C-alpha cells in the first residue's frame, strides 16, 4: 500500500503549478490527481483508490448550497487530515442553489424517502441539474493549474441509474471536451474507478483499503444523526448490511435494506 505519512502543508505564497514542478525536480515521480471529495463514502473510497494507484492527491471540495454542506465540509477536512493531503481547495458557490430545482438545494422541495423499488430510469428530486459538469469543470481547472494528470470521481452504477451526469457516456464525453478545451500539452484523464460497481462493491473495496468510514457522511437531510431513510442513507446502509458490517456513523433509525433488490442489477 502507498505510504500514508502526512505531508507538510504547502507554502501558500508559491504558485501550485510551481510547487508541482519543484516536486518533480526534487525527484518526485508520482503523477498528480485531483479528487472530487464530497465528504461521502464514495469519494473517500475513490481517494484511497487513487492513492493506491500511485497518485499524489489534490482534494477539491465544493459547498454549493446543499442542505448538509457544513457536515460534508467537515468530513472532507477530516479525510484530508487523515490522509495527509497537503493540497486542499474548498470552493464555495451559490449558483446551483440559486438555480434550484433540486431537493438538495431548494428549501421548498422535500427530500423524499428512499424507494428501493423505483424505476431505474426515474430521475429523483435530489438530482441537481448538471451539477457534475459544474464540479468537473472546477476540478479540471485545478488539475491543469497543478500539472495533474487525472481527475478522480466517485460515481457508481447506482448513481447513474437515476442521475444522467453520473453515467459512463457522460464522463467519456466530458473527457473528450477536456482534451479540446485545455492547453495542447495538457493531458487530463477523467477517472471513475467504480462507475460499473455498486455501493456494496465500493464498501467492500473501501474496507480492503482501510477507508475510515466514520469520517464520512451520506445523508441528504440531516447533519447529525443521519436520517436513515433518504435514498443516500438507504443505499449506504444496504451496502454495509449486505457485507455483514456495521456502518460506523450515527443514524436516527436503521431500517433493514439488506433484502431489497438492487434496482440497477439488470440495467
C-alpha positions in Angstrom: 0.0 0.0 0.0 1.1 3.5 -0.7 2.9 5.4 2.1 0.3 7.2 4.4 2.8 9.5 6.1 1.2 13.0 6.3 2.9 15.6 4.0 3.8 19.1 5.2 1.5 21.9 4.4 2.2 23.7 1.1 3.6 27.2 1.1 0.6 29.4 0.0 3.0 32.0 -1.4 4.3 29.6 -4.0 2.0 29.0 -7.0 0.7 25.5 -7.0 2.0 24.8 -10.5 5.5 25.8 -9.4 5.2 23.5 -6.3 4.3 20.6 -8.6 7.3 21.4 -10.8 9.6 21.7 -7.8 8.3 18.3 -6.6 9.2 16.6 -9.9 12.6 18.4 -9.8 13.3 17.0 -6.4 12.9 13.5 -7.7 9.2 13.0 -7.0 7.8 10.9 -9.8 4.2 10.4 -8.6 1.7 11.8 -11.0 -0.8 14.2 -9.6 -4.6 13.7 -9.4 -7.4 15.9 -8.3 -10.1 14.0 -6.3 -13.6 15.5 -6.1 -14.1 14.9 -2.4 -17.7 15.4 -1.2 -17.3 14.0 2.3 -19.2 10.9 1.4 -18.2 7.3 1.4 -17.9 7.0 -2.4 -15.5 9.9 -2.9 -13.5 8.8 0.2 -13.1 5.3 -1.3 -12.1 6.9 -4.6 -9.4 9.0 -2.8 -7.9 5.9 -1.2 -8.2 4.1 -4.6 -6.3 6.9 -6.3 -3.6 6.8 -3.7 -3.3 3.1 -4.1 -2.8 3.6 -7.8 0.2 5.8 -7.1 -1.2 9.3 -7.4 -0.2 12.4 -5.4 -3.6 13.7 -4.3 -5.1 17.1 -4.5 -8.5 17.4 -2.9 -11.3 19.6 -4.2 -14.4 20.1 -2.1 -17.3 22.3 -3.1 -20.0 23.8 -0.9 -22.8 24.7 -3.4 -25.8 25.2 -1.0 -26.6 21.6 -0.3 -28.5 21.0 2.9 -25.7 19.2 4.7 -22.8 21.3 3.3 -21.3 22.1 6.8 -21.1 18.4 7.7 -19.8 17.4 4.3 -17.1 20.1 4.5 -16.1 18.9 8.0 -15.8 15.3 6.7 -13.7 16.3 3.7 -11.4 18.2 6.0 -11.1 15.2 8.4 -10.3 12.9 5.4 -7.7 15.4 4.3 -6.1 15.3 7.7 -6.3 11.5 7.9 -4.6 11.0 4.5 -2.1 13.8 4.9 -3.2 15.6 1.8 -1.4 19.0 1.5 -3.3 20.5 -1.4 -6.9 21.1 -0.4 -9.1 23.5 -2.3 -12.5 24.5 -0.9 -14.8 26.3 -3.3 -18.0 28.0 -2.1 -20.5 28.9 -4.7 -24.3 29.5 -4.5 -25.2 29.4 -8.2 -26.6 25.9 -8.1 -28.7 26.7 -5.1 -29.9 29.9 -6.8 -30.9 27.9 -9.8 -32.7 25.4 -7.6 -34.9 22.6 -8.9 -33.3 20.0 -6.5 -34.3 18.9 -3.1 -30.7 19.1 -2.1 -30.5 22.8 -2.6 -34.1 24.1 -2.7 -35.8 24.5 0.7 -39.2 24.4 -1.0 -38.6 20.8 -2.0 -38.7 18.0 0.5 -36.1 15.2 0.4 -38.1 12.1 -0.4 -37.9 8.8 1.5 -36.0 6.0 -0.2 -37.9 4.0 -2.7 -35.8 0.9 -3.4 -38.3 -0.3 -5.9 -38.3 2.8 -8.0 -37.9 2.7 -11.8 -34.2 2.7 -12.5 -34.7 5.4 -15.2 -36.6 7.7 -12.9 -34.8 11.0 -12.1 -35.0 11.6 -8.3 -35.8 15.0 -6.9 -32.3 15.1 -5.4 -30.8 15.4 -8.9 -29.0 18.8 -9.1 -29.3 20.0 -12.7 -26.0 19.3 -14.5 -24.1 19.5 -11.2 -21.3 17.2 -12.1 -20.4 19.2 -15.2 -20.0 22.2 -12.9 -17.9 20.4 -10.4 -15.8 18.6 -13.0 -15.0 22.0 -14.7 -13.6 23.3 -11.4 -11.6 20.1 -10.9 -10.1 20.2 -14.4 -9.1 23.9 -13.9 -7.5 22.9 -10.6 -5.8 19.9 -12.2 -4.4 21.9 -15.2 -3.1 24.6 -12.9 -1.3 22.0 -10.8 0.1 19.9 -13.6 -2.1 16.9 -12.6 -2.7 14.0 -15.0 -6.1 12.9 -13.7 -9.4 13.9 -12.1 -11.0 11.1 -10.0 -14.7 11.0 -9.4 -16.7 8.6 -7.1 -19.8 8.0 -9.3 -21.1 4.4 -9.4 -23.8 2.3 -11.1 -26.5 3.1 -8.5 -25.9 6.8 -9.2 -26.1 6.6 -13.0 -29.4 4.6 -12.8 -31.1 7.9 -11.8 -28.5 10.7 -12.4 -27.7 11.3 -16.1 -24.5 13.2 -15.2 -23.1 10.0 -13.5 -23.3 7.8 -16.5 -20.2 6.4 -18.3 -21.1 8.1 -21.5 -21.2 11.5 -19.7 -17.7 11.1 -18.4 -16.4 9.9 -21.7 -17.9 13.0 -23.4 -16.6 15.3 -20.7 -13.1 13.9 -21.1 -13.3 14.5 -24.8 -14.2 18.1 -24.1 -11.3 18.4 -21.7 -8.9 17.3 -24.5 -10.2 20.0 -26.8 -10.5 22.8 -24.2 -7.2 22.7 -22.4 -3.6 23.6 -23.4 -2.1 21.4 -26.2 0.5 20.0 -23.7 -2.2 19.2 -21.1 -3.4 15.6 -20.8 -6.0 15.0 -18.0 -8.0 11.8 -17.7 -11.4 11.6 -16.1 -11.1 8.5 -13.9 -14.3 7.0 -12.5 -13.0 3.8 -10.9 -16.3 2.5 -9.6 -18.6 3.6 -12.4 -19.6 0.0 -13.2 -19.8 -1.1 -9.5 -22.5 -1.0 -6.8 -22.4 0.7 -3.4 -21.8 -2.7 -1.9 -18.7 -3.1 -4.2 -17.4 0.3 -3.0 -17.9 -0.6 0.7 -16.1 -3.9 0.1 -13.2 -2.2 -1.7 -13.0 0.6 0.9 -12.8 -2.0 3.7 -9.9 -3.6 2.0 -8.2 -0.2 1.6 -8.9 0.8 5.2 -11.1 3.8 4.4 -12.2 5.5 7.7 -16.0 5.5 7.0 -16.6 7.0 10.4 -15.2 10.3 8.9 -17.7 10.3 6.0 -21.3 11.5 5.6 -24.0 10.5 3.1 -27.4 11.7 4.5 -29.3 14.2 2.3 -31.4 15.5 5.1 -29.6 15.9 8.4 -26.1 16.7 9.7 -26.4 14.6 12.8 -27.6 12.0 13.2 -28.2 10.7 9.7 -31.9 10.1 9.0 -31.5 6.5 7.7 -34.5 6.8 5.3 -33.4 9.1 2.4 -32.1 7.5 -0.8 -28.5 8.1 0.1 -28.8 6.7 3.6 -30.7 3.7 2.3 -28.1 2.7 -0.3 -25.3 3.3 2.2 -26.9 1.2 4.9 -27.8 -1.5 2.4 -24.1 -1.8 1.3 -22.9 -2.3 4.8 -25.7 -4.7 5.7 -25.1 -6.9 2.6 -21.4 -7.2 3.7 -22.4 -8.0 7.3 -20.7 -4.9 8.6 -21.8 -2.1 11.0 -21.9 1.3 9.4 -19.9 3.4 12.0 -21.9 6.7 11.7 -24.9 7.5 13.9 -28.5 7.1 12.5 -31.9 8.3 13.7 -33.1 4.8 12.5 -31.5 1.9 10.8 -34.1 0.1 8.6 -33.1 -3.3 7.2 -32.3 -2.8 3.5 -30.3 -6.0 3.0 -33.1 -7.9 1.4 -34.1 -5.2 -1.0 -33.4 -5.8 -4.7 -30.8 -3.7 -6.4 -32.7 -1.7 -8.9 -29.6 -1.4 -11.1 -28.9 -5.1 -11.2 -30.4 -5.7 -14.7 -29.5 -2.2 -16.0 
